[in-house]
Amino acid sequence: MPASKKLPKRFVQFTKHHPSVAAAYEQLGKAVQVDGPLSPRERAIVKFAISVGAKLEGGAHAHVRKALEAGVDVRDLRHVAVLAIPTIGFPSSMAAMSWIDDIVEGKPKRSRR
């Protein structure tokens, strides 16, 4: 992982205390990425959409970053957020838009305990 990418503190603590579980989790992540026909770009969009639907702010932030790195245009991510309106509601869609903006605009993440 490039030095410019800082892992979330909670994840770093988890890997320190549970290294074998963290390694297994990483292997699972790698396995599911290649076990199907979707391109890296398509997978990135799907992973962002799953995070939006599950209302996982941290996951959405991570998947916005990964999607942009995979060459996904921010307009595509915004379209995902708009597509969420009839399924999970307007407020959830607006939250997804704000999570995109947090990454694109470099806003600091809200503090969490």
C-alpha positions in Angstrom: 0.0 0.0 0.0 1.4 3.4 -0.9 2.6 5.6 2.0 0.1 8.3 1.0 -2.8 6.0 1.9 -3.6 6.0 5.6 -5.5 3.1 6.9 -8.4 3.7 9.4 -7.1 3.6 13.0 -9.8 1.0 13.9 -8.5 -1.3 11.1 -4.9 -0.9 12.1 -5.8 -1.8 15.7 -7.8 -4.8 14.6 -5.0 -6.1 12.5 -2.6 -5.7 15.4 -4.8 -7.6 17.8 -6.1 -10.2 15.3 -3.5 -10.7 12.6 -4.6 -14.1 11.4 -8.2 -13.0 11.1 -7.1 -9.8 9.3 -5.0 -11.9 6.9 -7.9 -14.2 6.2 -10.2 -11.2 5.6 -7.6 -9.8 3.1 -7.4 -13.2 1.3 -11.3 -13.3 1.1 -11.3 -9.8 -0.4 -8.8 -10.8 -3.0 -10.7 -14.0 -3.9 -14.0 -12.4 -4.4 -12.5 -9.7 -6.7 -11.4 -12.3 -9.2 -14.2 -14.8 -8.9 -16.5 -13.4 -11.6 -16.7 -11.5 -14.9 -16.9 -7.9 -13.7 -14.1 -5.5 -14.6 -12.2 -3.6 -11.9 -14.3 -0.5 -12.8 -17.6 -2.4 -12.5 -16.5 -4.0 -9.3 -15.6 -0.6 -7.8 -19.0 0.9 -8.7 -20.8 -2.2 -7.3 -18.8 -2.0 -4.0 -19.7 1.7 -3.7 -23.4 1.0 -4.3 -23.4 -1.8 -1.7 -21.9 0.6 0.8 -24.5 3.2 0.0 -27.4 0.7 0.3 -26.1 -0.5 3.6 -25.6 3.1 4.7 -22.0 2.6 5.6 -20.3 5.9 5.6 -16.7 4.6 6.2 -17.2 1.9 3.5 -18.6 4.5 1.1 -15.6 6.8 1.7 -13.2 3.9 1.0 -15.1 2.7 -2.1 -15.2 6.3 -3.5 -11.4 6.4 -3.2 -11.0 3.0 -4.7 -13.5 3.7 -7.5 -11.6 6.9 -8.5 -8.3 5.0 -8.5 -10.0 2.4 -10.8 -10.8 5.2 -13.3 -14.5 5.6 -12.4 -15.6 9.2 -13.1 -17.2 11.0 -10.2 -20.3 11.6 -12.3 -20.8 7.8 -12.3 -20.6 7.7 -8.5 -23.1 10.6 -8.3 -25.4 8.6 -10.7 -25.3 5.7 -8.3 -26.4 8.0 -5.5 -29.3 9.3 -7.6 -30.3 5.7 -8.5 -30.6 5.0 -4.8 -33.5 7.5 -4.4 -36.4 5.1 -5.3 -34.8 2.2 -3.4 -33.5 3.6 -0.1 -34.9 7.1 -0.1 -33.9 10.7 -0.8 -32.2 11.3 2.6 -30.0 8.3 2.1 -29.2 9.4 -1.4 -28.2 12.8 -0.2 -26.0 11.1 2.4 -24.3 9.2 -0.4 -23.7 12.5 -2.3 -22.1 14.0 0.8 -19.8 10.9 1.2 -18.7 11.4 -2.4 -18.0 15.1 -1.7 -16.1 14.2 1.4 -13.5 12.4 -0.7 -13.6 14.5 -3.8 -13.4 17.8 -1.9 -11.0 16.4 0.7 -13.2 17.2 3.6 -12.0 15.9 6.9 -13.9 12.8 8.1 -16.2 13.3 11.1 -14.7 12.0 14.3 -15.9 8.7 15.5 -15.3 6.8 18.7 
